[in-house]
Amino acid sequence: MSELPALPVTFRPGRTRAVLLTAGVAIFVVISAVALLLEKLGPGERLSFILTGALMFGVLAMLARVKVVADDSGVTVVNIASRRRLDWAEIIQVNLRPGDPWVFLNLSDGTSLPALGIQPGIAKQQAIADARALRALVEARGTRDLP
């Protein structure tokens, strides 16, 4: 087993995040510029263009916010519209199988939690390394919290 990462550590899809935020800014700027350059639009129509661009940016920013944060007391999984805090002992297994869109955490209550902060989309090797690091942390720290 490789050396454990120093805690706290944040896993997030860096390249995917950069692409999403860059696309969001570009979409907002282009739609706003079109709204301001079209002379036949009234103030309300211009505002609706700009608000639509802002909404699109907001959606892409929400997609970019995903992360997994591991610290001394456990793991926080931040997905698109949710946040869940887990103690180390609650995580039984960290899975990233071939073809999986992201890591899945098997939990002690029998459920599985998707952790979108580790996803192989654009940076497959980084996601594999992050999944291995989180798995090693779970194996090292999860057993410490058991009675």
SULGIKA-V52890 format. One record per residue. N is the residue number from 1. RES is the residue in three letters. PSI is psi in whole degrees, -180 to 180 (999 if undefined). D_FIRST is the distance of its C-alpha to the first C-alpha in Angstrom with 2 decimals. Layout:
n=(N N)
res=(RES RES)
psi=(PSI PSI)
d_first=(D_FIRST D_FIRST)
This chain:
n=(1 2 3 4 5 6 7 8 9 10 11 12 13 14 15 16 17 18 19 20 21 22 23 24 25 26 27 28 29 30 31 32 33 34 35 36 37 38 39 40 41 42 43 44 45 46 47 48 49 50 51 52 53 54 55 56 57 58 59 60 61 62 63 64 65 66 67 68 69 70 71 72 73 74 75 76 77 78 79 80 81 82 83 84 85 86 87 88 89 90 91 92 93 94 95 96 97 98 99 100 101 102 103 104 105 106 107 108 109 110 111 112 113 114 115 116 117 118 119 120 121 122 123 124 125 126 127 128 129 130 131 132 133 134 135 136 137 138 139 140 141 142 143 144 145 146 147)
res=(MET SER GLU LEU PRO ALA LEU PRO VAL THR PHE ARG PRO GLY ARG THR ARG ALA VAL LEU LEU THR ALA GLY VAL ALA ILE PHE VAL VAL ILE SER ALA VAL ALA LEU LEU LEU GLU LYS LEU GLY PRO GLY GLU ARG LEU SER PHE ILE LEU THR GLY ALA LEU MET PHE GLY VAL LEU ALA MET LEU ALA ARG VAL LYS VAL VAL ALA ASP ASP SER GLY VAL THR VAL VAL ASN ILE ALA SER ARG ARG ARG LEU ASP TRP ALA GLU ILE ILE GLN VAL ASN LEU ARG PRO GLY ASP PRO TRP VAL PHE LEU ASN LEU SER ASP GLY THR SER LEU PRO ALA LEU GLY ILE GLN PRO GLY ILE ALA LYS GLN GLN ALA ILE ALA ASP ALA ARG ALA LEU ARG ALA LEU VAL GLU ALA ARG GLY THR ARG ASP LEU PRO)
psi=(139 171 140 143 151 140 146 152 140 127 126 151 88 -48 -43 -42 -45 -42 -46 -47 -39 -45 -40 -45 -45 -44 -46 -46 -45 -47 -40 -41 -42 -44 -39 -26 -24 112 -25 -7 139 174 -40 -40 -41 -44 -40 -36 -50 -41 -36 -43 -41 -39 -44 -43 -43 -42 -46 -35 -37 -39 -31 -9 -6 141 164 121 121 132 -172 -33 -9 -154 136 123 118 111 -169 -51 16 161 133 132 131 139 154 -42 -19 -21 116 -40 147 119 132 90 158 131 -14 139 -19 177 145 135 119 128 161 -19 7 -1 172 135 121 138 89 -12 -16 103 136 5 -82 -34 76 -46 -37 -41 -40 -43 -42 -42 -41 -41 -44 -40 -44 -40 -44 -44 -38 -39 -26 -38 -23 -32 -3 148 999)
d_first=(0.00 3.77 6.69 8.43 11.73 14.87 17.05 19.29 17.84 19.90 18.91 22.02 23.18 24.67 26.56 27.91 28.98 30.77 32.53 33.66 34.98 36.67 38.29 39.41 41.06 42.67 44.05 45.43 47.05 48.58 49.97 51.33 52.91 54.53 55.87 57.39 58.78 60.53 63.98 65.16 62.59 63.78 61.85 60.56 59.32 57.60 55.92 54.77 53.22 51.39 50.20 48.95 46.95 45.57 44.66 42.81 40.92 40.12 38.70 36.46 35.38 34.43 32.32 30.63 29.86 26.88 23.70 20.92 20.77 18.21 19.50 19.56 21.69 20.28 20.31 23.42 23.85 26.77 28.16 31.48 33.83 31.77 29.45 27.60 25.93 23.41 22.20 18.54 19.80 21.66 18.70 17.78 15.83 15.01 16.54 17.16 18.86 20.81 24.05 23.06 24.70 22.07 19.31 20.60 19.61 20.69 22.35 23.56 27.13 26.62 26.78 24.57 24.49 24.18 22.27 24.10 22.34 19.59 21.62 21.35 25.10 25.65 22.15 20.10 17.25 17.02 17.08 14.24 12.07 13.55 13.02 9.26 9.40 11.95 10.28 7.39 10.54 12.52 10.43 10.42 13.98 15.70 16.10 17.54 20.45 21.52 24.73)
